[in-house]
């Protein structure tokens, strides 16, 4: 059974940091390009960052230099380190495979106060 479980969200002040985790099961995780996505209230889900199986990364322009995506293939987990958070980073954050989208998890809420 394929499952993605995100965690690590919370309430943080502007300028603070959070580290999100996404544990995957039921897939051959190590060969998957994985991504983080987010959905802010009233907006469509948008892409945040990608990491391919070999470790190369790519970021949306709005988070480049502040967010870092990483993965631990032994733990079937992908991470998103978020620094210098801003109020407009407030959203529910999700992970998923970049290609052949998997069933979405419940996401993890990130709220950044000003």
Secondary structure, DSSP 8 states (H G I E B T S, - for coil): --EEEEE--EEEETT--EEEEEEEESS-GGG--EEEEEE-TTS--EEEEEE-TTS-EEE-TTTTTTEEEEEEGGGTEEEEEE-S--GGG-EEEEEEESSS-------EEEEEE-
